[in-house]
Every structure is written in structure tokens, then in C-alpha cells.
């Protein structure tokens, strides 16, 4: 970590990244029953300035889960093929809920760091002004 980024900036980068992750998770949950829907994934990348890691993170590009889509037998479904099957979604609600809890906790931890850093900065300014 370089000395150019403050704890506040690092916490903000974590909160922004987790917010993107939570958005993808909510889209996955909303589309769990959408035929042919592939789960969205996001990985985080460490920010680099002038070839040196800063300690901050950014969300990488959105990827789609390439696992095979389940074949669901429902001859009455409008998307069913001649054998009565259609491709379902590869979203697993248990995994999405677990990921949402993890992302929420990480967001809250970064928020606490942000608040504590801001309070410490405010306290230092109060001492300087005296």
C-alpha cells in the first residue's frame, strides 16, 4: 500500500466494490426462475498506480457462470423443445443468499472503518484548532 491512499479511500473502494457485488446478487436472485439465465459473477481487482498496488479494490468485469444450465421437463412450457425440455437457470439461491450475507458483512466492516477514520480525522482537526 502506498501512502497516497487514506483509510477512508480504501474503505470507500471496498464499499463500492461490495455494492456492485450485491447488485449482481440481487439480479441473480430476481432471475432464478428465468429460463436460460446465467448467474452473474464479479471478481475484485487491486488498484495499481504507477505500477504499484494501492491496497484499494475495484470490481472487475462481469462474467457469466458457464456451468451447464439444468434441463427442466415441462412439455406445457412455451420454451420447451419437441421432447418437452427447456433450459433453466444456473442460479442456486442458497449460494446467492450466502454470498449476499458475506458481501453485506464486508460492506458493513468497510463502513465502520470509514466512520472511525472520519471520526479520528475530525478529532485531529479539533486538536489542531485549539
Residue pairs with C-beta under 8 A, 6 or more apart in sequence:
1 10
1 53
1 54
1 55
2 49
2 52
2 53
2 54
2 55
4 49
4 54
5 54
5 55
5 56
6 117
7 113
7 114
7 117
8 114
8 117
8 118
8 121
9 56
10 55
10 56
10 113
11 110
11 111
11 113
11 114
11 117
12 110
12 114
13 47
13 56
13 57
13 58
14 56
14 57
14 106
14 107
14 109
14 110
14 113
15 107
15 110
15 111
15 114
16 58
16 59
17 44
17 57
17 58
17 59
18 103
18 104
18 106
18 107
18 110
19 107
20 42
20 59
21 42
21 59
21 99
21 103
22 100
22 103
22 104
22 107
24 40
24 41
24 42
24 62
25 96
25 99
25 100
25 103
26 100
27 40
28 39
28 40
28 91
28 96
29 91
29 93
29 96
29 97
29 100
31 37
31 89
31 91
32 89
32 91
32 93
32 96
33 88
33 89
34 89
35 72
35 77
35 79
35 86
35 87
35 88
35 89
36 69
36 79
36 86
36 87
36 88
36 89
37 89
37 90
37 91
38 64
38 65
38 66
38 69
38 89
38 90
39 64
39 65
39 67
39 89
39 90
39 91
39 92
39 96
40 62
40 63
40 64
40 65
41 62
41 63
41 64
41 65
42 59
42 60
42 61
42 62
42 63
43 59
43 60
43 63
44 57
44 58
44 59
44 60
45 57
45 58
45 59
45 60
46 53
46 54
46 55
46 56
46 57
47 53
47 54
47 55
47 56
47 57
47 58
48 54
65 90
67 90
68 90
69 87
69 88
69 89
69 90
70 87
70 88
70 89
70 90
71 85
71 86
71 87
71 88
72 85
72 86
72 87
72 88
73 84
73 85
74 80
74 84
74 85
74 86
75 84
77 86
79 86
79 87
80 86
